[in-house]
Amino acid sequence: MASNAANLNAVRETMDVLFEISRILNTGLDMETLSICVRLCEQGINPEALSSVIKELRKATEALKLFRIQLWLRPLWA
């Protein structure tokens, strides 16, 4: 039981350190997203490919936000 608690504590410490590094590097990842990324990398996903996907998703999200703003600002009679 103590081994499980020690292991859980080590995982938490590791995630805290990774999150601090992520914050210093201004990645914009929250703890949950960072945790998912770590698990994906542990499963063999290429970190560079994962990074590219995250960047593309952010670009697509931003483009969608801009599109919605443009629709909202467009006059009804145009």
N, CA, C and O atoms as a Maestro MAE file, in Angstrom:
{
 s_m_m2io_version
 :::
 2.0.0
}

f_m_ct {
 s_m_title
 :::
 protein
 m_atom[312] {
  # First column is atom index #
  i_m_mmod_type
  r_m_x_coord
  r_m_y_coord
  r_m_z_coord
  i_m_residue_number
  s_m_chain_name
  s_m_pdb_residue_name
  s_m_pdb_atom_name
  i_m_atomic_number
  :::
  1 25 0.826 -1.196 0.000 1 A "MET " " N  " 7
  2 3 0.000 0.000 0.000 1 A "MET " " CA " 6
  3 2 0.864 1.251 0.000 1 A "MET " " C  " 6
  4 15 0.566 2.219 -0.700 1 A "MET " " O  " 8
  5 25 1.942 1.231 0.790 2 A "ALA " " N  " 7
  6 3 2.838 2.384 0.847 2 A "ALA " " CA " 6
  7 2 3.512 2.599 -0.498 2 A "ALA " " C  " 6
  8 15 3.794 3.731 -0.891 2 A "ALA " " O  " 8
  9 25 3.767 1.491 -1.203 3 A "SER " " N  " 7
  10 3 4.395 1.593 -2.519 3 A "SER " " CA " 6
  11 2 3.476 2.309 -3.504 3 A "SER " " C  " 6
  12 15 3.929 3.139 -4.292 3 A "SER " " O  " 8
  13 25 2.188 1.988 -3.459 4 A "ASN " " N  " 7
  14 3 1.222 2.657 -4.331 4 A "ASN " " CA " 6
  15 2 1.132 4.142 -4.015 4 A "ASN " " C  " 6
  16 15 1.070 4.975 -4.919 4 A "ASN " " O  " 8
  17 25 1.125 4.468 -2.739 5 A "ALA " " N  " 7
  18 3 1.054 5.873 -2.331 5 A "ALA " " CA " 6
  19 2 2.310 6.616 -2.762 5 A "ALA " " C  " 6
  20 15 2.235 7.756 -3.222 5 A "ALA " " O  " 8
  21 25 3.462 5.972 -2.615 6 A "ALA " " N  " 7
  22 3 4.721 6.597 -3.026 6 A "ALA " " CA " 6
  23 2 4.751 6.791 -4.537 6 A "ALA " " C  " 6
  24 15 5.220 7.817 -5.031 6 A "ALA " " O  " 8
  25 25 4.247 5.799 -5.265 7 A "ASN " " N  " 7
  26 3 4.203 5.888 -6.721 7 A "ASN " " CA " 6
  27 2 3.274 7.016 -7.161 7 A "ASN " " C  " 6
  28 15 3.615 7.790 -8.056 7 A "ASN " " O  " 8
  29 25 2.118 7.109 -6.542 8 A "LEU " " N  " 7
  30 3 1.166 8.174 -6.860 8 A "LEU " " CA " 6
  31 2 1.761 9.543 -6.559 8 A "LEU " " C  " 6
  32 15 1.583 10.491 -7.324 8 A "LEU " " O  " 8
  33 25 2.461 9.634 -5.450 9 A "ASN " " N  " 7
  34 3 3.113 10.888 -5.071 9 A "ASN " " CA " 6
  35 2 4.189 11.268 -6.089 9 A "ASN " " C  " 6
  36 15 4.330 12.440 -6.441 9 A "ASN " " O  " 8
  37 25 4.942 10.280 -6.556 10 A "ALA " " N  " 7
  38 3 5.985 10.535 -7.555 10 A "ALA " " CA " 6
  39 2 5.374 11.015 -8.867 10 A "ALA " " C  " 6
  40 15 5.912 11.912 -9.517 10 A "ALA " " O  " 8
  41 25 4.255 10.419 -9.250 11 A "VAL " " N  " 7
  42 3 3.566 10.829 -10.483 11 A "VAL " " CA " 6
  43 2 3.083 12.268 -10.354 11 A "VAL " " C  " 6
  44 15 3.231 13.066 -11.280 11 A "VAL " " O  " 8
  45 25 2.506 12.593 -9.205 12 A "ARG " " N  " 7
  46 3 2.033 13.970 -8.985 12 A "ARG " " CA " 6
  47 2 3.184 14.965 -9.036 12 A "ARG " " C  " 6
  48 15 3.064 16.028 -9.645 12 A "ARG " " O  " 8
  49 25 4.293 14.621 -8.402 13 A "GLU " " N  " 7
  50 3 5.459 15.513 -8.422 13 A "GLU " " CA " 6
  51 2 5.969 15.703 -9.843 13 A "GLU " " C  " 6
  52 15 6.300 16.817 -10.249 13 A "GLU " " O  " 8
  53 25 6.031 14.610 -10.594 14 A "THR " " N  " 7
  54 3 6.493 14.686 -11.982 14 A "THR " " CA " 6
  55 2 5.577 15.579 -12.808 14 A "THR " " C  " 6
  56 15 6.050 16.413 -13.579 14 A "THR " " O  " 8
  57 25 4.270 15.408 -12.649 15 A "MET " " N  " 7
  58 3 3.323 16.235 -13.395 15 A "MET " " CA " 6
  59 2 3.420 17.696 -12.976 15 A "MET " " C  " 6
  60 15 3.294 18.592 -13.810 15 A "MET " " O  " 8
  61 25 3.640 17.938 -11.695 16 A "ASP " " N  " 7
  62 3 3.805 19.321 -11.231 16 A "ASP " " CA " 6
  63 2 5.028 19.969 -11.873 16 A "ASP " " C  " 6
  64 15 4.980 21.128 -12.284 16 A "ASP " " O  " 8
  65 25 6.124 19.214 -11.955 17 A "VAL " " N  " 7
  66 3 7.347 19.738 -12.580 17 A "VAL " " CA " 6
  67 2 7.113 19.979 -14.069 17 A "VAL " " C  " 6
  68 15 7.491 21.023 -14.601 17 A "VAL " " O  " 8
  69 25 6.490 19.012 -14.739 18 A "LEU " " N  " 7
  70 3 6.201 19.181 -16.169 18 A "LEU " " CA " 6
  71 2 5.279 20.373 -16.415 18 A "LEU " " C  " 6
  72 15 5.452 21.111 -17.385 18 A "LEU " " O  " 8
  73 25 4.305 20.554 -15.535 19 A "PHE " " N  " 7
  74 3 3.395 21.688 -15.686 19 A "PHE " " CA " 6
  75 2 4.133 23.005 -15.490 19 A "PHE " " C  " 6
  76 15 3.869 23.976 -16.199 19 A "PHE " " O  " 8
  77 25 5.046 23.045 -14.546 20 A "GLU " " N  " 7
  78 3 5.831 24.268 -14.321 20 A "GLU " " CA " 6
  79 2 6.698 24.575 -15.542 20 A "GLU " " C  " 6
  80 15 6.800 25.727 -15.962 20 A "GLU " " O  " 8
  81 25 7.320 23.546 -16.107 21 A "ILE " " N  " 7
  82 3 8.115 23.733 -17.331 21 A "ILE " " CA " 6
  83 2 7.215 24.232 -18.458 21 A "ILE " " C  " 6
  84 15 7.576 25.153 -19.191 21 A "ILE " " O  " 8
  85 25 6.049 23.619 -18.589 22 A "SER " " N  " 7
  86 3 5.085 24.026 -19.609 22 A "SER " " CA " 6
  87 2 4.682 25.483 -19.438 22 A "SER " " C  " 6
  88 15 4.574 26.227 -20.412 22 A "SER " " O  " 8
  89 25 4.461 25.880 -18.194 23 A "ARG " " N  " 7
  90 3 4.075 27.261 -17.902 23 A "ARG " " CA " 6
  91 2 5.213 28.218 -18.247 23 A "ARG " " C  " 6
  92 15 4.982 29.266 -18.851 23 A "ARG " " O  " 8
  93 25 6.448 27.861 -17.864 24 A "ILE " " N  " 7
  94 3 7.610 28.706 -18.154 24 A "ILE " " CA " 6
  95 2 7.780 28.872 -19.665 24 A "ILE " " C  " 6
  96 15 8.132 29.951 -20.143 24 A "ILE " " O  " 8
  97 25 7.528 27.797 -20.407 25 A "LEU " " N  " 7
  98 3 7.652 27.849 -21.864 25 A "LEU " " CA " 6
  99 2 6.430 28.469 -22.539 25 A "LEU " " C  " 6
  100 15 6.375 28.587 -23.763 25 A "LEU " " O  " 8
  101 25 5.448 28.865 -21.718 26 A "ASN " " N  " 7
  102 3 4.247 29.529 -22.228 26 A "ASN " " CA " 6
  103 2 3.532 28.686 -23.291 26 A "ASN " " C  " 6
  104 15 3.164 29.192 -24.351 26 A "ASN " " O  " 8
  105 25 3.341 27.397 -22.993 27 A "THR " " N  " 7
  106 3 2.684 26.509 -23.952 27 A "THR " " CA " 6
  107 2 1.181 26.711 -24.018 27 A "THR " " C  " 6
  108 15 0.550 26.386 -25.024 27 A "THR " " O  " 8
  109 25 0.605 27.247 -22.951 28 A "GLY " " N  " 7
  110 3 -0.836 27.422 -22.909 28 A "GLY " " CA " 6
  111 2 -1.596 26.154 -22.562 28 A "GLY " " C  " 6
  112 15 -2.825 26.126 -22.632 28 A "GLY " " O  " 8
  113 25 -0.874 25.100 -22.187 29 A "LEU " " N  " 7
  114 3 -1.533 23.850 -21.815 29 A "LEU " " CA " 6
  115 2 -1.952 23.894 -20.355 29 A "LEU " " C  " 6
  116 15 -1.185 24.314 -19.488 29 A "LEU " " O  " 8
  117 25 -3.176 23.458 -20.094 30 A "ASP " " N  " 7
  118 3 -3.583 23.317 -18.699 30 A "ASP " " CA " 6
  119 2 -3.125 21.938 -18.206 30 A "ASP " " C  " 6
  120 15 -2.623 21.130 -18.986 30 A "ASP " " O  " 8
  121 25 -3.302 21.681 -16.921 31 A "MET " " N  " 7
  122 3 -2.813 20.432 -16.335 31 A "MET " " CA " 6
  123 2 -3.475 19.211 -16.971 31 A "MET " " C  " 6
  124 15 -2.811 18.202 -17.211 31 A "MET " " O  " 8
  125 25 -4.763 19.294 -17.242 32 A "GLU " " N  " 7
  126 3 -5.464 18.155 -17.838 32 A "GLU " " CA " 6
  127 2 -4.942 17.856 -19.243 32 A "GLU " " C  " 6
  128 15 -4.691 16.700 -19.581 32 A "GLU " " O  " 8
  129 25 -4.782 18.889 -20.053 33 A "THR " " N  " 7
  130 3 -4.286 18.704 -21.414 33 A "THR " " CA " 6
  131 2 -2.857 18.182 -21.399 33 A "THR " " C  " 6
  132 15 -2.509 17.294 -22.177 33 A "THR " " O  " 8
  133 25 -2.035 18.729 -20.521 34 A "LEU " " N  " 7
  134 3 -0.659 18.256 -20.394 34 A "LEU " " CA " 6
  135 2 -0.639 16.787 -20.001 34 A "LEU " " C  " 6
  136 15 0.152 16.013 -20.539 34 A "LEU " " O  " 8
  137 25 -1.490 16.399 -19.077 35 A "SER " " N  " 7
  138 3 -1.569 15.010 -18.638 35 A "SER " " CA " 6
  139 2 -1.954 14.088 -19.795 35 A "SER " " C  " 6
  140 15 -1.396 13.000 -19.941 35 A "SER " " O  " 8
  141 25 -2.901 14.522 -20.607 36 A "ILE " " N  " 7
  142 3 -3.305 13.738 -21.778 36 A "ILE " " CA " 6
  143 2 -2.140 13.606 -22.747 36 A "ILE " " C  " 6
  144 15 -1.898 12.526 -23.284 36 A "ILE " " O  " 8
  145 25 -1.419 14.697 -22.973 37 A "CYS " " N  " 7
  146 3 -0.261 14.664 -23.872 37 A "CYS " " CA " 6
  147 2 0.804 13.699 -23.362 37 A "CYS " " C  " 6
  148 15 1.383 12.940 -24.140 37 A "CYS " " O  " 8
  149 25 1.060 13.729 -22.068 38 A "VAL " " N  " 7
  150 3 2.055 12.821 -21.480 38 A "VAL " " CA " 6
  151 2 1.621 11.374 -21.687 38 A "VAL " " C  " 6
  152 15 2.428 10.532 -22.083 38 A "VAL " " O  " 8
  153 25 0.348 11.084 -21.420 39 A "ARG " " N  " 7
  154 3 -0.142 9.708 -21.602 39 A "ARG " " CA " 6
  155 2 -0.047 9.272 -23.059 39 A "ARG " " C  " 6
  156 15 0.307 8.127 -23.341 39 A "ARG " " O  " 8
  157 25 -0.357 10.170 -23.982 40 A "LEU " " N  " 7
  158 3 -0.242 9.830 -25.400 40 A "LEU " " CA " 6
  159 2 1.207 9.529 -25.774 40 A "LEU " " C  " 6
  160 15 1.478 8.580 -26.508 40 A "LEU " " O  " 8
  161 25 2.127 10.332 -25.273 41 A "CYS " " N  " 7
  162 3 3.547 10.092 -25.546 41 A "CYS " " CA " 6
  163 2 4.006 8.771 -24.935 41 A "CYS " " C  " 6
  164 15 4.797 8.047 -25.539 41 A "CYS " " O  " 8
  165 25 3.513 8.458 -23.746 42 A "GLU " " N  " 7
  166 3 3.849 7.178 -23.113 42 A "GLU " " CA " 6
  167 2 3.319 6.002 -23.926 42 A "GLU " " C  " 6
  168 15 3.874 4.906 -23.865 42 A "GLU " " O  " 8
  169 25 2.247 6.224 -24.685 43 A "GLN " " N  " 7
  170 3 1.665 5.182 -25.530 43 A "GLN " " CA " 6
  171 2 2.342 5.100 -26.897 43 A "GLN " " C  " 6
  172 15 1.965 4.280 -27.734 43 A "GLN " " O  " 8
  173 25 3.343 5.954 -27.117 44 A "GLY " " N  " 7
  174 3 4.112 5.869 -28.350 44 A "GLY " " CA " 6
  175 2 3.818 6.935 -29.388 44 A "GLY " " C  " 6
  176 15 4.392 6.901 -30.477 44 A "GLY " " O  " 8
  177 25 2.946 7.875 -29.085 45 A "ILE " " N  " 7
  178 3 2.662 8.959 -30.032 45 A "ILE " " CA " 6
  179 2 3.895 9.851 -30.142 45 A "ILE " " C  " 6
  180 15 4.520 10.187 -29.136 45 A "ILE " " O  " 8
  181 25 4.233 10.225 -31.355 46 A "ASN " " N  " 7
  182 3 5.379 11.091 -31.599 46 A "ASN " " CA " 6
  183 2 5.097 12.477 -31.017 46 A "ASN " " C  " 6
  184 15 4.109 13.109 -31.391 46 A "ASN " " O  " 8
  185 25 5.949 12.960 -30.106 47 A "PRO " " N  " 7
  186 3 5.717 14.268 -29.481 47 A "PRO " " CA " 6
  187 2 5.665 15.423 -30.477 47 A "PRO " " C  " 6
  188 15 4.884 16.358 -30.303 47 A "PRO " " O  " 8
  189 25 6.493 15.360 -31.519 48 A "GLU " " N  " 7
  190 3 6.477 16.432 -32.518 48 A "GLU " " CA " 6
  191 2 5.165 16.428 -33.299 48 A "GLU " " C  " 6
  192 15 4.609 17.484 -33.598 48 A "GLU " " O  " 8
  193 25 4.677 15.239 -33.624 49 A "ALA " " N  " 7
  194 3 3.396 15.139 -34.327 49 A "ALA " " CA " 6
  195 2 2.265 15.639 -33.435 49 A "ALA " " C  " 6
  196 15 1.361 16.332 -33.900 49 A "ALA " " O  " 8
  197 25 2.319 15.289 -32.166 50 A "LEU " " N  " 7
  198 3 1.308 15.750 -31.212 50 A "LEU " " CA " 6
  199 2 1.327 17.271 -31.106 50 A "LEU " " C  " 6
  200 15 0.277 17.913 -31.067 50 A "LEU " " O  " 8
  201 25 2.517 17.836 -31.059 51 A "SER " " N  " 7
  202 3 2.660 19.285 -31.007 51 A "SER " " CA " 6
  203 2 2.050 19.935 -32.249 51 A "SER " " C  " 6
  204 15 1.367 20.953 -32.149 51 A "SER " " O  " 8
  205 25 2.297 19.351 -33.400 52 A "SER " " N  " 7
  206 3 1.734 19.884 -34.649 52 A "SER " " CA " 6
  207 2 0.211 19.835 -34.639 52 A "SER " " C  " 6
  208 15 -0.449 20.775 -35.082 52 A "SER " " O  " 8
  209 25 -0.340 18.746 -34.137 53 A "VAL " " N  " 7
  210 3 -1.797 18.619 -34.064 53 A "VAL " " CA " 6
  211 2 -2.379 19.686 -33.142 53 A "VAL " " C  " 6
  212 15 -3.388 20.312 -33.469 53 A "VAL " " O  " 8
  213 25 -1.746 19.890 -31.997 54 A "ILE " " N  " 7
  214 3 -2.225 20.908 -31.053 54 A "ILE " " CA " 6
  215 2 -2.182 22.291 -31.695 54 A "ILE " " C  " 6
  216 15 -3.126 23.070 -31.559 54 A "ILE " " O  " 8
  217 25 -1.092 22.596 -32.393 55 A "LYS " " N  " 7
  218 3 -0.981 23.896 -33.063 55 A "LYS " " CA " 6
  219 2 -2.074 24.063 -34.119 55 A "LYS " " C  " 6
  220 15 -2.685 25.127 -34.217 55 A "LYS " " O  " 8
  221 25 -2.320 23.018 -34.904 56 A "GLU " " N  " 7
  222 3 -3.347 23.096 -35.942 56 A "GLU " " CA " 6
  223 2 -4.737 23.245 -35.334 56 A "GLU " " C  " 6
  224 15 -5.566 23.992 -35.853 56 A "GLU " " O  " 8
  225 25 -4.994 22.537 -34.235 57 A "LEU " " N  " 7
  226 3 -6.286 22.681 -33.565 57 A "LEU " " CA " 6
  227 2 -6.476 24.094 -33.033 57 A "LEU " " C  " 6
  228 15 -7.576 24.643 -33.092 57 A "LEU " " O  " 8
  229 25 -5.416 24.673 -32.519 58 A "ARG " " N  " 7
  230 3 -5.508 26.053 -32.022 58 A "ARG " " CA " 6
  231 2 -5.787 27.017 -33.166 58 A "ARG " " C  " 6
  232 15 -6.598 27.932 -33.023 58 A "ARG " " O  " 8
  233 25 -5.115 26.816 -34.310 59 A "LYS " " N  " 7
  234 3 -5.356 27.676 -35.473 59 A "LYS " " CA " 6
  235 2 -6.799 27.544 -35.949 59 A "LYS " " C  " 6
  236 15 -7.455 28.541 -36.251 59 A "LYS " " O  " 8
  237 25 -7.286 26.312 -36.015 60 A "ALA " " N  " 7
  238 3 -8.657 26.082 -36.468 60 A "ALA " " CA " 6
  239 2 -9.661 26.702 -35.503 60 A "ALA " " C  " 6
  240 15 -10.664 27.277 -35.927 60 A "ALA " " O  " 8
  241 25 -9.394 26.587 -34.221 61 A "THR " " N  " 7
  242 3 -10.276 27.183 -33.214 61 A "THR " " CA " 6
  243 2 -10.306 28.693 -33.357 61 A "THR " " C  " 6
  244 15 -11.371 29.307 -33.289 61 A "THR " " O  " 8
  245 25 -9.145 29.290 -33.554 62 A "GLU " " N  " 7
  246 3 -9.069 30.745 -33.713 62 A "GLU " " CA " 6
  247 2 -9.794 31.188 -34.982 62 A "GLU " " C  " 6
  248 15 -10.499 32.196 -34.975 62 A "GLU " " O  " 8
  249 25 -9.622 30.433 -36.072 63 A "ALA " " N  " 7
  250 3 -10.302 30.768 -37.323 63 A "ALA " " CA " 6
  251 2 -11.816 30.676 -37.153 63 A "ALA " " C  " 6
  252 15 -12.553 31.516 -37.669 63 A "ALA " " O  " 8
  253 25 -12.274 29.665 -36.434 64 A "LEU " " N  " 7
  254 3 -13.704 29.519 -36.188 64 A "LEU " " CA " 6
  255 2 -14.238 30.671 -35.346 64 A "LEU " " C  " 6
  256 15 -15.333 31.171 -35.603 64 A "LEU " " O  " 8
  257 25 -13.482 31.091 -34.350 65 A "LYS " " N  " 7
  258 3 -13.893 32.234 -33.527 65 A "LYS " " CA " 6
  259 2 -14.009 33.492 -34.378 65 A "LYS " " C  " 6
  260 15 -14.975 34.244 -34.252 65 A "LYS " " O  " 8
  261 25 -13.020 33.722 -35.249 66 A "LEU " " N  " 7
  262 3 -13.055 34.900 -36.114 66 A "LEU " " CA " 6
  263 2 -14.240 34.843 -37.072 66 A "LEU " " C  " 6
  264 15 -14.892 35.858 -37.317 66 A "LEU " " O  " 8
  265 25 -14.516 33.671 -37.607 67 A "PHE " " N  " 7
  266 3 -15.654 33.497 -38.505 67 A "PHE " " CA " 6
  267 2 -16.960 33.822 -37.787 67 A "PHE " " C  " 6
  268 15 -17.824 34.502 -38.340 67 A "PHE " " O  " 8
  269 25 -17.101 33.338 -36.563 68 A "ARG " " N  " 7
  270 3 -18.320 33.617 -35.793 68 A "ARG " " CA " 6
  271 2 -18.456 35.110 -35.504 68 A "ARG " " C  " 6
  272 15 -19.559 35.654 -35.550 68 A "ARG " " O  " 8
  273 25 -17.353 35.763 -35.211 69 A "ILE " " N  " 7
  274 3 -17.384 37.211 -34.962 69 A "ILE " " CA " 6
  275 2 -17.807 37.945 -36.226 69 A "ILE " " C  " 6
  276 15 -18.615 38.873 -36.169 69 A "ILE " " O  " 8
  277 25 -17.258 37.528 -37.375 70 A "GLN " " N  " 7
  278 3 -17.620 38.170 -38.636 70 A "GLN " " CA " 6
  279 2 -19.105 37.993 -38.929 70 A "GLN " " C  " 6
  280 15 -19.768 38.923 -39.387 70 A "GLN " " O  " 8
  281 25 -19.624 36.800 -38.665 71 A "LEU " " N  " 7
  282 3 -21.055 36.578 -38.874 71 A "LEU " " CA " 6
  283 2 -21.883 37.455 -37.951 71 A "LEU " " C  " 6
  284 15 -22.909 38.000 -38.357 71 A "LEU " " O  " 8
  285 25 -21.444 37.588 -36.732 72 A "TRP " " N  " 7
  286 3 -22.170 38.380 -35.745 72 A "TRP " " CA " 6
  287 2 -22.147 39.863 -36.104 72 A "TRP " " C  " 6
  288 15 -23.131 40.571 -35.889 72 A "TRP " " O  " 8
  289 25 -21.023 40.332 -36.652 73 A "LEU " " N  " 7
  290 3 -20.882 41.749 -36.983 73 A "LEU " " CA " 6
  291 2 -21.532 42.113 -38.310 73 A "LEU " " C  " 6
  292 15 -21.831 43.283 -38.552 73 A "LEU " " O  " 8
  293 25 -21.753 41.134 -39.168 74 A "ARG " " N  " 7
  294 3 -22.334 41.405 -40.482 74 A "ARG " " CA " 6
  295 2 -23.781 41.864 -40.318 74 A "ARG " " C  " 6
  296 15 -24.559 41.229 -39.607 74 A "ARG " " O  " 8
  297 25 -24.136 42.956 -40.968 75 A "PRO " " N  " 7
  298 3 -25.528 43.440 -40.872 75 A "PRO " " CA " 6
  299 2 -26.502 42.400 -41.425 75 A "PRO " " C  " 6
  300 15 -26.157 41.633 -42.324 75 A "PRO " " O  " 8
  301 25 -27.688 42.382 -40.894 76 A "LEU " " N  " 7
  302 3 -28.696 41.410 -41.316 76 A "LEU " " CA " 6
  303 2 -29.107 41.598 -42.769 76 A "LEU " " C  " 6
  304 15 -29.488 40.630 -43.428 76 A "LEU " " O  " 8
  305 25 -29.039 42.808 -43.276 77 A "TRP " " N  " 7
  306 3 -29.491 43.087 -44.639 77 A "TRP " " CA " 6
  307 2 -28.393 42.908 -45.693 77 A "TRP " " C  " 6
  308 15 -28.657 43.068 -46.885 77 A "TRP " " O  " 8
  309 25 -27.191 42.584 -45.280 78 A "ALA " " N  " 7
  310 3 -26.088 42.445 -46.249 78 A "ALA " " CA " 6
  311 2 -26.167 41.137 -46.992 78 A "ALA " " C  " 6
  312 15 -25.322 40.858 -47.842 78 A "ALA " " O  " 8
  :::
 }
 m_bond[311] {
  # First column is bond index #
  i_m_from
  i_m_to
  i_m_order
  :::
  1 1 2 1
  2 2 3 1
  3 3 4 2
  4 3 5 1
  5 5 6 1
  6 6 7 1
  7 7 8 2
  8 7 9 1
  9 9 10 1
  10 10 11 1
  11 11 12 2
  12 11 13 1
  13 13 14 1
  14 14 15 1
  15 15 16 2
  16 15 17 1
  17 17 18 1
  18 18 19 1
  19 19 20 2
  20 19 21 1
  21 21 22 1
  22 22 23 1
  23 23 24 2
  24 23 25 1
  25 25 26 1
  26 26 27 1
  27 27 28 2
  28 27 29 1
  29 29 30 1
  30 30 31 1
  31 31 32 2
  32 31 33 1
  33 33 34 1
  34 34 35 1
  35 35 36 2
  36 35 37 1
  37 37 38 1
  38 38 39 1
  39 39 40 2
  40 39 41 1
  41 41 42 1
  42 42 43 1
  43 43 44 2
  44 43 45 1
  45 45 46 1
  46 46 47 1
  47 47 48 2
  48 47 49 1
  49 49 50 1
  50 50 51 1
  51 51 52 2
  52 51 53 1
  53 53 54 1
  54 54 55 1
  55 55 56 2
  56 55 57 1
  57 57 58 1
  58 58 59 1
  59 59 60 2
  60 59 61 1
  61 61 62 1
  62 62 63 1
  63 63 64 2
  64 63 65 1
  65 65 66 1
  66 66 67 1
  67 67 68 2
  68 67 69 1
  69 69 70 1
  70 70 71 1
  71 71 72 2
  72 71 73 1
  73 73 74 1
  74 74 75 1
  75 75 76 2
  76 75 77 1
  77 77 78 1
  78 78 79 1
  79 79 80 2
  80 79 81 1
  81 81 82 1
  82 82 83 1
  83 83 84 2
  84 83 85 1
  85 85 86 1
  86 86 87 1
  87 87 88 2
  88 87 89 1
  89 89 90 1
  90 90 91 1
  91 91 92 2
  92 91 93 1
  93 93 94 1
  94 94 95 1
  95 95 96 2
  96 95 97 1
  97 97 98 1
  98 98 99 1
  99 99 100 2
  100 99 101 1
  101 101 102 1
  102 102 103 1
  103 103 104 2
  104 103 105 1
  105 105 106 1
  106 106 107 1
  107 107 108 2
  108 107 109 1
  109 109 110 1
  110 110 111 1
  111 111 112 2
  112 111 113 1
  113 113 114 1
  114 114 115 1
  115 115 116 2
  116 115 117 1
  117 117 118 1
  118 118 119 1
  119 119 120 2
  120 119 121 1
  121 121 122 1
  122 122 123 1
  123 123 124 2
  124 123 125 1
  125 125 126 1
  126 126 127 1
  127 127 128 2
  128 127 129 1
  129 129 130 1
  130 130 131 1
  131 131 132 2
  132 131 133 1
  133 133 134 1
  134 134 135 1
  135 135 136 2
  136 135 137 1
  137 137 138 1
  138 138 139 1
  139 139 140 2
  140 139 141 1
  141 141 142 1
  142 142 143 1
  143 143 144 2
  144 143 145 1
  145 145 146 1
  146 146 147 1
  147 147 148 2
  148 147 149 1
  149 149 150 1
  150 150 151 1
  151 151 152 2
  152 151 153 1
  153 153 154 1
  154 154 155 1
  155 155 156 2
  156 155 157 1
  157 157 158 1
  158 158 159 1
  159 159 160 2
  160 159 161 1
  161 161 162 1
  162 162 163 1
  163 163 164 2
  164 163 165 1
  165 165 166 1
  166 166 167 1
  167 167 168 2
  168 167 169 1
  169 169 170 1
  170 170 171 1
  171 171 172 2
  172 171 173 1
  173 173 174 1
  174 174 175 1
  175 175 176 2
  176 175 177 1
  177 177 178 1
  178 178 179 1
  179 179 180 2
  180 179 181 1
  181 181 182 1
  182 182 183 1
  183 183 184 2
  184 183 185 1
  185 185 186 1
  186 186 187 1
  187 187 188 2
  188 187 189 1
  189 189 190 1
  190 190 191 1
  191 191 192 2
  192 191 193 1
  193 193 194 1
  194 194 195 1
  195 195 196 2
  196 195 197 1
  197 197 198 1
  198 198 199 1
  199 199 200 2
  200 199 201 1
  201 201 202 1
  202 202 203 1
  203 203 204 2
  204 203 205 1
  205 205 206 1
  206 206 207 1
  207 207 208 2
  208 207 209 1
  209 209 210 1
  210 210 211 1
  211 211 212 2
  212 211 213 1
  213 213 214 1
  214 214 215 1
  215 215 216 2
  216 215 217 1
  217 217 218 1
  218 218 219 1
  219 219 220 2
  220 219 221 1
  221 221 222 1
  222 222 223 1
  223 223 224 2
  224 223 225 1
  225 225 226 1
  226 226 227 1
  227 227 228 2
  228 227 229 1
  229 229 230 1
  230 230 231 1
  231 231 232 2
  232 231 233 1
  233 233 234 1
  234 234 235 1
  235 235 236 2
  236 235 237 1
  237 237 238 1
  238 238 239 1
  239 239 240 2
  240 239 241 1
  241 241 242 1
  242 242 243 1
  243 243 244 2
  244 243 245 1
  245 245 246 1
  246 246 247 1
  247 247 248 2
  248 247 249 1
  249 249 250 1
  250 250 251 1
  251 251 252 2
  252 251 253 1
  253 253 254 1
  254 254 255 1
  255 255 256 2
  256 255 257 1
  257 257 258 1
  258 258 259 1
  259 259 260 2
  260 259 261 1
  261 261 262 1
  262 262 263 1
  263 263 264 2
  264 263 265 1
  265 265 266 1
  266 266 267 1
  267 267 268 2
  268 267 269 1
  269 269 270 1
  270 270 271 1
  271 271 272 2
  272 271 273 1
  273 273 274 1
  274 274 275 1
  275 275 276 2
  276 275 277 1
  277 277 278 1
  278 278 279 1
  279 279 280 2
  280 279 281 1
  281 281 282 1
  282 282 283 1
  283 283 284 2
  284 283 285 1
  285 285 286 1
  286 286 287 1
  287 287 288 2
  288 287 289 1
  289 289 290 1
  290 290 291 1
  291 291 292 2
  292 291 293 1
  293 293 294 1
  294 294 295 1
  295 295 296 2
  296 295 297 1
  297 297 298 1
  298 298 299 1
  299 299 300 2
  300 299 301 1
  301 301 302 1
  302 302 303 1
  303 303 304 2
  304 303 305 1
  305 305 306 1
  306 306 307 1
  307 307 308 2
  308 307 309 1
  309 309 310 1
  310 310 311 1
  311 311 312 2
  :::
 }
}
